[in-house]
Amino acid sequence: MSIRRSVLVGGVATLVLAGVALPTAALPGAAAGGRSAPRQEAPSPRDPEVTPDQRLTALVERIRIESSQRRTMEADFVQTKESALLQETLRSSGVFSYESPDLARWEYLEPDPVSLVIRGDEMITWFPDLERAERYQIGRQSQKVLEYLGASTSIIALLEYFDVFLHMPEEVADPYRLRLEPRFKRIEKRIKLLEIWVEPERYLPVRLRYVEADDDVTEYRFRNFRVNEPIPPERFEIDLPAGVEIEDRQIGQGRSGG
C-alpha cells in the first residue's frame, strides 16, 4: 500500500485508538433508542448574564442539548495531512456519514478512493483501485467512539481525558474554538493536541485539527451538513466484488506492497 493511503487511513485509525475520533467530539448523536430528546433551553456562551468563567460550561450544555436532537448526520469534508513521511501536504476529500448508535462511514472520493466503515466494534477499509479490503477489530476503542457519537454527553466525556480551554471569537458569527490538551500520558502518546471549532447557530463542528505524538498534523473541515435526513442502510455496508477476500489486521500493523 502506498505511503499516501497508509497515512490517510492511519489518521482515522489513530483517532479511533485514542478514543477521540472525529465523531467523538465533532458529531454528537441522538438520544437512546434513536429518538430525539425533548428540546431544552440553555443560555448562549455570549449571553450577557454568563460570566467568562461560565462560558465553557454554557457551550458544553448547548452542544449537549443540540446533539440530543440528532439521529443522523452527513457532511462533506476536506482532510489535510502534514507528515514527515510526505514531501508535501496530503489533501483528500469525501463524505462522512453517521447514524446513531453505532454506524459511521468515511467515503474518500479524491484523489484516491477509499471507503472506511465502522459497525460496532469492527472497522472495514476498502481500496477499490487496489481491490484490497481490510478488517480491524477496534473493540473498546470503537465502543468509546460510538458512545460519544450516540450519547448526549459528547464533550462532557472528553472532559474526563482532556483539559479544555475555550477561545471566544471576536465576531458573533465565527465559530467557538475548543483547545483540548491531554490529561493522561496514555493519550498524550497518541495525540498531543486536539482543537475543535463549533459554529454558533446549530453548534455543529466545522473544523477539527489534531497533532499526533510524532508531530504529524491532521485537519478536517466540514460543510454542507445534512442532519436527521434518512440515510439508506446500504451506506453502512461495503459491497465487495466477487473474489475479494477481507484481510484481518490490527491497527498499527505494517503493510507491504502497493
Backbone as numpy.savetxt, mean C-alpha at the origin, in Angstrom:
# Nx Ny Nz CAx CAy CAz Cx Cy Cz
15.43 -13.53 -14.03 14.59 -12.35 -14.03 15.47 -11.12 -14.03
15.06 -10.07 -14.76 15.87 -8.87 -14.84 15.91 -8.16 -13.50
16.99 -7.37 -13.30 17.09 -6.57 -12.09 15.91 -5.63 -12.00
15.47 -5.10 -13.13 14.34 -4.17 -13.16 13.11 -4.79 -12.54
12.75 -6.01 -12.97 11.55 -6.66 -12.43 11.75 -7.06 -10.99
12.95 -7.51 -10.66 13.22 -7.93 -9.29 13.06 -6.77 -8.32
13.56 -5.60 -8.69 13.45 -4.42 -7.83 11.99 -3.98 -7.74
11.28 -4.02 -8.86 9.89 -3.58 -8.89 9.04 -4.41 -7.94
9.08 -5.73 -8.08 8.28 -6.60 -7.23 8.85 -6.63 -5.82
10.18 -6.52 -5.71 10.80 -6.53 -4.40 10.34 -5.40 -3.51
10.01 -4.25 -4.12 9.53 -3.13 -3.33 8.23 -3.46 -2.62
7.28 -4.05 -3.35 6.02 -4.46 -2.73 6.27 -5.53 -1.69
7.14 -6.49 -2.01 7.42 -7.57 -1.07 8.03 -7.05 0.22
8.92 -6.06 0.10 9.52 -5.47 1.30 8.46 -4.85 2.19
7.52 -4.13 1.57 6.45 -3.53 2.35 5.60 -4.58 3.05
5.31 -5.67 2.33 4.52 -6.75 2.93 5.26 -7.34 4.12
6.55 -7.60 3.95 7.34 -8.17 5.03 7.36 -7.25 6.24
7.43 -5.97 6.01 7.51 -5.02 7.11 6.17 -4.84 7.80
5.10 -5.36 7.21 3.79 -5.17 7.81 3.25 -3.78 7.62
3.83 -3.03 6.66 3.34 -1.69 6.40 3.20 -1.49 4.90
2.61 -2.45 4.22 2.42 -2.32 2.78 1.60 -1.09 2.47
1.74 -0.62 1.24 1.05 0.59 0.84 -0.40 0.59 1.30
-1.15 -0.48 1.09 -2.52 -0.47 1.56 -2.62 -0.31 3.06
-1.60 -0.72 3.79 -1.63 -0.61 5.24 -2.09 0.75 5.70
-1.39 1.77 5.23 -1.73 3.11 5.70 -2.55 3.85 4.68
-2.34 3.51 3.42 -2.89 4.36 2.40 -4.29 4.02 1.99
-4.67 2.77 2.12 -5.95 2.36 1.61 -6.78 1.64 2.66
-7.32 2.35 3.63 -8.13 1.72 4.65 -9.37 1.11 4.04
-9.90 0.07 4.69 -11.01 -0.67 4.12 -12.32 -0.44 4.80
-13.20 -1.43 4.69 -14.56 -1.31 5.18 -14.71 -1.90 6.56
-15.89 -1.72 7.12 -16.18 -2.32 8.41 -16.35 -3.82 8.25
-16.31 -4.56 9.36 -16.44 -6.02 9.32 -17.72 -6.41 8.62
-17.61 -7.50 7.85 -18.78 -8.00 7.15 -19.02 -7.30 5.83
-18.13 -6.36 5.45 -18.26 -5.71 4.16 -19.30 -4.62 4.12
-19.89 -4.24 5.26 -20.89 -3.20 5.29 -20.30 -1.91 5.86
-20.74 -0.80 5.34 -20.23 0.47 5.82 -20.78 0.76 7.21
-19.92 1.27 8.08 -20.35 1.65 9.41 -21.12 2.96 9.34
-22.01 3.20 10.31 -22.74 4.48 10.32 -21.76 5.64 10.35
-22.05 6.66 9.54 -21.14 7.80 9.47 -21.16 8.58 10.77
-19.98 8.94 11.23 -19.82 9.73 12.42 -19.27 11.10 12.03
-19.11 11.94 12.99 -18.55 13.27 12.74 -17.31 13.45 13.61
-16.36 14.18 13.09 -15.15 14.50 13.84 -14.61 15.81 13.29
-13.95 16.59 14.12 -13.45 17.88 13.64 -12.30 17.71 12.64
-12.19 18.65 11.74 -11.05 18.69 10.83 -9.81 19.12 11.61
-8.63 18.65 11.20 -7.40 19.13 11.85 -7.24 20.64 11.75
-7.93 21.27 10.80 -7.85 22.72 10.64 -8.93 23.46 11.44
-9.78 22.74 12.11 -10.83 23.39 12.91 -10.17 24.33 13.92
-10.66 25.58 14.02 -10.05 26.54 14.96 -10.04 26.06 16.40
-10.98 25.17 16.75 -11.04 24.68 18.12 -10.03 23.55 18.39
-9.40 23.05 17.32 -8.40 21.99 17.48 -7.04 22.63 17.69
-6.44 22.34 18.81 -5.13 22.91 19.13 -4.04 22.17 18.34
-2.87 22.78 18.18 -1.79 22.11 17.42 -1.45 20.71 17.90
-1.47 20.49 19.22 -1.12 19.16 19.72 -2.26 18.17 19.59
-3.43 18.62 19.12 -4.57 17.72 18.90 -4.77 17.41 17.42
-3.99 18.04 16.54 -4.23 17.89 15.10 -4.00 16.48 14.60
-2.94 15.82 15.06 -2.68 14.45 14.61 -3.82 13.53 15.02
-4.27 13.65 16.26 -5.39 12.82 16.72 -6.64 13.09 15.90
-6.89 14.36 15.57 -8.06 14.71 14.77 -7.96 14.11 13.37
-6.77 14.17 12.77 -6.58 13.61 11.43 -6.78 12.10 11.44
-6.20 11.42 12.42 -6.37 9.97 12.52 -7.84 9.61 12.65
-8.57 10.37 13.43 -9.99 10.08 13.62 -10.78 10.30 12.32
-10.45 11.36 11.58 -11.14 11.58 10.31 -10.83 10.47 9.32
-9.58 10.02 9.28 -9.22 8.90 8.40 -9.99 7.64 8.81
-10.08 7.40 10.12 -10.79 6.22 10.61 -12.26 6.26 10.19
-12.89 7.40 10.33 -14.30 7.52 9.99 -14.52 7.34 8.49
-13.71 8.02 7.68 -13.86 7.90 6.23 -13.58 6.47 5.77
-12.58 5.83 6.34 -12.22 4.48 5.90 -13.30 3.47 6.24
-14.07 3.73 7.28 -15.12 2.78 7.67 -16.24 2.74 6.65
-16.26 3.71 5.74 -17.29 3.75 4.71 -16.88 3.04 3.42
-15.64 2.56 3.35 -15.11 2.03 2.10 -15.09 0.52 2.09
-15.65 -0.05 1.03 -15.64 -1.51 0.84 -14.69 -1.91 -0.27
-14.62 -1.09 -1.31 -13.70 -1.34 -2.42 -13.00 -0.04 -2.79
-11.86 -0.19 -3.43 -11.13 0.98 -3.90 -10.22 0.59 -5.05
-10.19 1.45 -6.06 -9.21 1.31 -7.14 -8.59 2.67 -7.40
-7.36 2.65 -7.87 -6.68 3.90 -8.19 -5.57 3.60 -9.19
-5.31 4.57 -10.06 -4.15 4.49 -10.94 -2.93 4.93 -10.14
-1.79 4.31 -10.42 -0.59 4.68 -9.68 0.62 4.80 -10.60
1.55 5.61 -10.14 2.89 5.68 -10.74 3.88 5.38 -9.63
4.77 4.44 -9.87 5.79 4.07 -8.89 7.15 4.44 -9.43
7.96 5.08 -8.60 9.35 5.34 -8.96 10.25 4.65 -7.93
11.39 4.21 -8.41 12.32 3.48 -7.54 13.74 3.97 -7.83
14.43 4.35 -6.76 15.85 4.70 -6.86 16.63 3.67 -6.07
17.61 3.04 -6.73 18.35 1.95 -6.10 19.79 1.93 -6.61
20.67 1.44 -5.75 22.07 1.28 -6.17 22.19 0.23 -7.26
21.18 -0.61 -7.42 21.19 -1.63 -8.46 20.82 -1.07 -9.83
20.33 0.17 -9.85 19.84 0.75 -11.08 20.69 1.95 -11.49
20.93 2.10 -12.77 21.70 3.23 -13.27 20.87 4.49 -13.33
19.55 4.33 -13.41 18.66 5.47 -13.45 17.37 5.13 -12.70
16.58 6.14 -12.42 15.33 5.93 -11.69 14.39 5.04 -12.50
13.84 4.05 -11.83 12.89 3.14 -12.47 11.49 3.70 -12.29
10.75 3.81 -13.39 9.38 4.33 -13.36 8.43 3.28 -13.91
7.39 2.97 -13.16 6.37 2.02 -13.58 5.00 2.60 -13.28
3.99 2.12 -13.99 2.63 2.62 -13.76 1.63 1.48 -13.93
0.47 1.66 -13.32 -0.55 0.63 -13.40 -1.76 0.98 -12.57
-2.45 -0.07 -12.11 -3.71 0.08 -11.37 -3.65 -0.76 -10.11
-4.07 -0.17 -9.01 -4.19 -0.90 -7.75 -5.66 -1.12 -7.44
-6.02 -2.35 -7.04 -7.40 -2.69 -6.70 -7.43 -3.34 -5.32
-8.48 -3.05 -4.57 -8.63 -3.64 -3.24 -10.10 -3.87 -2.92
-10.37 -5.02 -2.31 -11.71 -5.30 -1.80 -11.59 -5.90 -0.41
-12.33 -5.33 0.51 -12.32 -5.81 1.89 -12.92 -7.22 1.95
-12.39 -8.13 2.76 -11.34 -7.86 3.74 -9.93 -8.29 3.34
-9.75 -9.09 2.27 -8.42 -9.70 2.08 -8.01 -9.88 0.63
-8.47 -8.99 -0.25 -8.12 -9.10 -1.67 -7.43 -7.82 -2.15
-6.33 -7.99 -2.84 -5.62 -6.83 -3.40 -4.91 -7.24 -4.68
-4.77 -6.29 -5.59 -4.06 -6.56 -6.85 -3.28 -5.32 -7.28
-2.01 -5.55 -7.61 -1.18 -4.55 -8.27 -1.04 -5.00 -9.72
-1.53 -4.18 -10.63 -1.42 -4.50 -12.06 -0.48 -3.50 -12.70
0.78 -3.92 -12.89 1.76 -3.06 -13.55 1.55 -3.17 -15.05
1.36 -2.04 -15.70 1.06 -2.02 -17.13 2.24 -1.56 -17.97
2.99 -0.59 -17.50 4.13 -0.05 -18.24 5.30 0.16 -17.30
6.53 -0.01 -17.76 6.90 -0.48 -19.11 6.86 -2.00 -19.24
6.90 -2.73 -18.11 6.88 -4.19 -18.15 5.61 -4.69 -17.48
4.83 -5.55 -18.14 3.61 -6.06 -17.52 3.92 -7.04 -16.40
3.33 -6.78 -15.24 3.45 -7.68 -14.09 2.13 -7.62 -13.32
1.62 -8.79 -12.92 0.43 -8.85 -12.08 0.83 -9.41 -10.73
0.36 -8.78 -9.66 0.62 -9.26 -8.31 -0.70 -9.27 -7.56
-1.12 -10.46 -7.12 -2.41 -10.61 -6.44 -2.19 -11.16 -5.04
-2.80 -10.52 -4.06 -2.80 -11.02 -2.69 -4.20 -11.50 -2.36
-4.27 -12.76 -1.93 -5.53 -13.36 -1.47 -5.24 -14.02 -0.13
-5.68 -13.37 0.94 -5.40 -13.92 2.26 -3.91 -13.93 2.53
-3.36 -15.11 2.82 -1.93 -15.19 3.18 -1.07 -15.63 2.01
-1.61 -15.51 0.79 -0.87 -15.95 -0.39 -0.72 -14.80 -1.38
0.46 -14.69 -1.97 0.72 -13.69 -3.00 1.24 -14.39 -4.25
0.64 -14.08 -5.39 1.06 -14.66 -6.66 1.49 -13.54 -7.60
2.64 -13.69 -8.21 3.10 -12.75 -9.22 3.16 -13.46 -10.57
2.78 -12.73 -11.63 2.73 -13.28 -12.98 3.44 -12.32 -13.92
4.44 -12.87 -14.62 5.22 -12.11 -15.60 4.87 -12.64 -16.99
3.88 -12.05 -17.66 3.40 -12.62 -18.92 4.43 -12.69 -20.02
5.33 -11.70 -20.11 6.31 -11.75 -21.19 7.36 -12.83 -20.96
7.54 -13.25 -19.70 8.46 -14.34 -19.38 7.75 -15.68 -19.22
6.41 -15.62 -19.21 5.58 -16.80 -18.95 6.03 -17.48 -17.66
6.19 -16.68 -16.63 6.64 -17.19 -15.33 5.68 -16.71 -14.25
5.28 -17.63 -13.38 4.41 -17.31 -12.25 5.07 -17.79 -10.96
4.96 -16.99 -9.90 5.58 -17.32 -8.62 4.57 -17.14 -7.50
4.64 -18.03 -6.52 3.72 -17.97 -5.38 4.52 -17.81 -4.09
4.06 -16.89 -3.24 4.70 -16.64 -1.96 3.68 -16.81 -0.84
4.05 -17.53 0.20 3.24 -17.61 1.40 3.71 -16.50 2.33
2.88 -15.51 2.53 3.31 -14.35 3.31 2.67 -14.31 4.68
1.84 -15.30 4.98 1.38 -15.61 6.32 1.02 -14.43 7.18
1.68 -14.32 8.35 1.34 -13.32 9.34 1.50 -11.91 8.79
2.50 -11.71 7.92 2.68 -10.38 7.37 1.48 -9.98 6.52
0.99 -10.92 5.71 -0.18 -10.65 4.90 -1.38 -10.35 5.78
-1.55 -11.15 6.82 -2.70 -10.94 7.70 -2.67 -9.55 8.30
-1.46 -9.12 8.69 -1.31 -7.79 9.27 -1.72 -6.73 8.24
-1.18 -6.89 7.03 -1.48 -5.92 5.97 -2.98 -5.87 5.71
-3.60 -7.03 5.59 -5.00 -7.06 5.22 -5.90 -6.68 6.39
-5.43 -6.87 7.61 -6.16 -6.34 8.75 -6.20 -4.82 8.66
-5.07 -4.22 8.30 -5.05 -2.78 8.16 -5.97 -2.35 7.01
-5.93 -3.12 5.93 -6.78 -2.81 4.80 -8.25 -2.83 5.18
-8.64 -3.82 5.97 -10.04 -4.00 6.25 -10.51 -3.34 7.52
-9.58 -2.92 8.36 -9.98 -2.38 9.66 -10.22 -0.90 9.57
-10.91 -0.39 10.58 -11.15 1.05 10.65 -10.06 1.72 11.45
-9.02 0.98 11.83 -7.97 1.54 12.68 -6.64 1.53 11.95
-6.65 1.82 10.64 -5.44 1.68 9.83 -4.26 2.50 10.37
-4.44 3.80 10.48 -3.36 4.64 10.97 -3.10 4.35 12.44
-4.15 4.10 13.20 -3.99 3.78 14.62 -3.09 2.57 14.78
-3.26 1.57 13.92 -2.40 0.38 14.00 -0.95 0.74 13.78
-0.69 1.67 12.87 0.69 2.07 12.61 1.32 2.77 13.81
0.50 3.41 14.62 1.04 4.13 15.78 1.73 3.19 16.75
1.41 1.90 16.67 2.05 0.93 17.55 3.50 0.69 17.13
3.81 0.92 15.88 5.12 0.56 15.34 5.97 1.76 14.94
5.34 2.93 14.80 6.05 4.11 14.34 5.74 5.32 15.23
6.71 6.19 15.34 6.45 7.53 15.84 5.97 8.36 14.67
4.83 9.03 14.83 4.19 9.72 13.72 4.21 11.22 13.95
4.62 11.96 12.92 4.69 13.41 13.00 3.85 14.00 11.87
2.99 14.93 12.21 2.12 15.56 11.23 2.69 16.89 10.78
2.77 17.07 9.44 3.20 18.34 8.85 1.97 18.96 8.16
1.52 20.08 8.70 0.34 20.75 8.16 0.73 21.54 6.90
-0.03 21.43 5.83 0.28 22.19 4.61 -0.11 23.65 4.78
0.55 24.51 4.02 0.24 25.93 4.08 -1.10 26.22 3.41
-1.37 25.54 2.30 -2.62 25.75 1.57 -3.68 24.75 2.02
-4.92 25.22 2.14 -6.02 24.37 2.63 -6.24 23.16 1.73
-6.06 23.32 0.43 -6.34 22.24 -0.52 -5.20 21.23 -0.64
-4.04 21.54 -0.08 -2.90 20.64 -0.19 -3.01 19.49 0.81
-2.37 18.36 0.53 -2.49 17.19 1.41 -1.71 17.35 2.71
-2.21 16.68 3.73 -1.46 16.54 4.98 -0.30 15.57 4.73
0.81 15.79 5.41 1.94 14.87 5.29 2.23 14.23 6.64
2.24 12.91 6.64 2.58 12.15 7.84 3.97 11.56 7.68
4.82 11.81 8.63 6.17 11.25 8.63 6.23 10.18 9.73
6.54 8.95 9.34 6.56 7.83 10.28 7.97 7.30 10.42
8.45 7.28 11.64 9.79 6.78 11.93 9.67 5.53 12.79
10.35 4.44 12.43 10.20 3.16 13.15 10.57 3.29 14.63
9.79 2.62 15.45 10.06 2.60 16.89 10.86 1.38 17.29
10.91 0.36 16.41 11.54 -0.90 16.76 12.60 -1.27 15.72
13.67 -1.91 16.20 14.77 -2.30 15.32 14.32 -3.27 14.24
13.39 -4.17 14.57 12.97 -5.17 13.59 12.31 -4.53 12.37
11.68 -3.38 12.57 11.09 -2.66 11.44 12.14 -1.79 10.76
13.02 -1.19 11.56 14.06 -0.34 11.00 15.01 -1.12 10.11
15.12 -2.44 10.33 15.96 -3.27 9.47 15.39 -3.34 8.05
14.11 -3.05 7.91 13.47 -3.08 6.59 13.22 -1.67 6.05
12.66 -0.82 6.91 12.25 0.50 6.47 12.75 1.55 7.44
13.46 2.55 6.92 14.01 3.61 7.76 13.03 4.77 7.94
12.20 4.97 6.92 11.31 6.11 6.94 10.12 5.85 6.03
8.94 6.26 6.47 7.72 6.15 5.68 7.00 7.48 5.73
6.62 8.00 4.56 5.87 9.25 4.50 4.59 9.03 3.70
3.49 9.60 4.19 2.19 9.44 3.56 1.55 10.82 3.42
1.06 11.13 2.22 0.34 12.37 1.97 -1.15 12.04 1.84
-1.99 12.69 2.61 -3.43 12.41 2.65 -4.18 13.67 2.24
-5.01 13.55 1.18 -5.73 14.73 0.71 -6.85 15.08 1.70
-7.20 16.36 1.82 -8.06 16.80 2.91 -9.56 16.71 2.66
-9.98 16.30 1.46 -11.41 16.27 1.18 -12.03 14.93 1.57
-11.48 13.84 1.01 -12.01 12.50 1.34 -11.02 11.70 2.18
-9.92 12.32 2.53 -8.89 11.69 3.35 -8.36 10.41 2.70
-8.07 10.55 1.41 -7.50 9.47 0.62 -6.00 9.71 0.44
-5.22 8.63 0.29 -3.78 8.79 0.06 -3.53 9.23 -1.37
-2.68 10.19 -1.56 -2.33 10.59 -2.91 -0.85 10.34 -3.20
-0.10 10.06 -2.14 1.34 9.84 -2.33 1.89 9.07 -1.14
2.83 8.19 -1.40 3.51 7.46 -0.35 4.96 7.29 -0.74
5.85 7.48 0.21 7.29 7.36 -0.04 7.93 6.62 1.12
8.79 5.65 0.80 9.49 4.97 1.89 10.96 4.74 1.52
11.78 4.79 2.56 13.22 4.59 2.42 13.58 3.29 3.12
14.20 2.38 2.38 14.57 1.09 2.95 15.90 1.19 3.69
16.25 0.12 4.40 17.47 0.12 5.21 18.72 0.35 4.37
18.69 -0.06 3.10 19.86 0.11 2.23 19.81 1.42 1.46
18.89 2.30 1.86 18.73 3.65 1.27 18.06 3.64 -0.09
17.55 2.50 -0.54 16.69 2.51 -1.72 15.43 3.31 -1.40
14.95 4.07 -2.38 13.78 4.92 -2.16 12.69 4.54 -3.17
11.49 4.26 -2.66 10.35 3.94 -3.50 9.25 4.95 -3.23
8.60 5.41 -4.29 7.51 6.36 -4.13 6.33 5.96 -5.01
5.14 6.09 -4.47 3.90 5.86 -5.21 3.09 7.15 -5.23
2.51 7.45 -6.37 1.55 8.55 -6.48 0.25 7.98 -7.05
-0.87 8.36 -6.44 -2.17 7.81 -6.81 -3.09 8.90 -7.33
-3.94 8.51 -8.28 -4.93 9.43 -8.81 -6.11 8.62 -9.35
-7.17 9.33 -9.73 -8.37 8.68 -10.30 -8.92 7.60 -9.36
-9.18 7.97 -8.12 -9.74 7.01 -7.17 -11.16 6.63 -7.55
-11.46 5.34 -7.43 -12.82 4.83 -7.58 -13.16 4.10 -6.28
-14.08 4.66 -5.52 -14.38 4.15 -4.19 -15.78 3.54 -4.17
-15.86 2.33 -3.62 -17.13 1.60 -3.45 -17.84 1.32 -4.76
-17.07 1.23 -5.84 -17.63 0.78 -7.11 -17.41 -0.73 -7.22
-18.36 -1.45 -7.84 -18.20 -2.91 -7.95 -16.93 -3.28 -8.69
-16.24 -4.30 -8.18 -15.05 -4.83 -8.83 -15.34 -6.28 -9.21
-15.16 -6.65 -10.47 -15.42 -8.04 -10.88 -14.56 -9.02 -10.08
-15.12 -10.16 -9.66 -14.34 -11.14 -8.87 -13.07 -11.59 -9.57
-13.11 -11.66 -10.91 -11.94 -12.14 -11.64 -10.76 -11.17 -11.56
-10.98 -9.94 -11.08 -9.90 -9.00 -10.92 -8.86 -9.53 -9.94
-9.31 -10.36 -9.01 -8.41 -10.88 -7.98 -8.00 -12.33 -8.25
-8.06 -12.69 -9.53 -7.58 -13.99 -9.97 -6.59 -13.79 -11.10
-5.68 -14.73 -11.24 -4.72 -14.69 -12.35 -4.98 -15.90 -13.24
-5.37 -15.65 -14.46 -5.68 -16.71 -15.42 -4.42 -17.05 -16.20
-3.74 -18.10 -15.76 -2.47 -18.48 -16.38 -2.71 -19.31 -17.64
-1.90 -19.13 -18.66 -2.01 -19.94 -19.87 -1.74 -21.41 -19.57
-2.27 -22.28 -20.40 -2.04 -23.72 -20.24 -0.55 -24.01 -20.29
-0.10 -24.85 -19.41 1.29 -25.27 -19.39 2.17 -24.46 -18.46
1.67 -23.35 -17.93 2.47 -22.53 -17.00 2.29 -23.08 -15.59
3.38 -23.43 -14.96 3.34 -23.92 -13.58 3.81 -22.82 -12.64
3.17 -22.76 -11.47 3.54 -21.75 -10.47 4.71 -22.25 -9.65
5.76 -21.44 -9.56 6.93 -21.78 -8.76 6.73 -21.25 -7.33
6.89 -22.12 -6.35 6.78 -21.70 -4.96 8.11 -21.09 -4.51
8.03 -19.89 -3.95 9.23 -19.18 -3.52 9.01 -18.55 -2.16
10.12 -18.09 -1.58 10.07 -17.32 -0.36 10.47 -15.91 -0.66
9.85 -14.94 0.02 10.20 -13.54 -0.19 11.66 -13.34 0.19
12.41 -12.72 -0.72 13.84 -12.51 -0.48 14.70 -13.57 -1.13
14.05 -14.64 -1.65 14.82 -15.70 -2.29 15.40 -15.19 -3.60
16.61 -15.53 -3.89 17.26 -15.09 -5.11 16.65 -15.72 -6.34
16.78 -15.03 -7.46 16.25 -15.52 -8.73 17.41 -15.65 -9.71
17.23 -16.56 -10.62 18.24 -16.74 -11.67 17.57 -16.56 -13.01
18.39 -16.32 -13.99 17.86 -16.21 -15.33 17.24 -14.87 -15.59
16.64 -14.72 -16.82 15.95 -13.50 -17.19 16.86 -12.35 -17.32
